[in-house]
Amino acid sequence: MHQAVAQPPSGEPQDADALYGVIVSILEDFLQDMDTDFDGDISRQTQLLSDLGFESIDIIQLVVAIEEALGQQDAPFEKLLMHNGRYVEDLSVGQLVDFVAT
């Protein structure tokens, strides 16, 4: 189902363009397994919830798939997913890529 992709060791900044390709590939894999109306191209502006139809459980599975693909464990995704103690309402692919790249 979701395949890991070899990437540079964790702990160092990674190329955002390369990460974008990896994350889009993971998202496309997810979309094949989901019942969604999305039929466009995924861009940096694509929203995970409002455009792709992700739900909270999908976000958790996406985080796990990204960690596996990049060989990272326990990345602080809560910093991306929460703001002032509340979950963000939506998240763009670009925000996700930029977060993982740092």
Rosetta blueprint (number, residue, H / E / L):
1 M L
2 H L
3 Q L
4 A L
5 V L
6 A L
7 Q L
8 P L
9 P L
10 S L
11 G L
12 E L
13 P L
14 Q L
15 D L
16 A H
17 D H
18 A H
19 L H
20 Y H
21 G H
22 V H
23 I H
24 V H
25 S H
26 I H
27 L H
28 E H
29 D H
30 F H
31 L H
32 Q H
33 D H
34 M L
35 D L
36 T L
37 D L
38 F L
39 D L
40 G L
41 D L
42 I L
43 S L
44 R L
45 Q L
46 T L
47 Q E
48 L L
49 L L
50 S L
51 D L
52 L L
53 G L
54 F L
55 E L
56 S H
57 I H
58 D H
59 I H
60 I H
61 Q H
62 L H
63 V H
64 V H
65 A H
66 I H
67 E H
68 E H
69 A H
70 L H
71 G L
72 Q L
73 Q L
74 D L
75 A L
76 P L
77 F L
78 E H
79 K H
80 L H
81 L H
82 M E
83 H E
84 N L
85 G L
86 R E
87 Y E
88 V L
89 E L
90 D L
91 L L
92 S E
93 V H
94 G H
95 Q H
96 L H
97 V H
98 D H
99 F H
100 V H
101 A H
102 T L
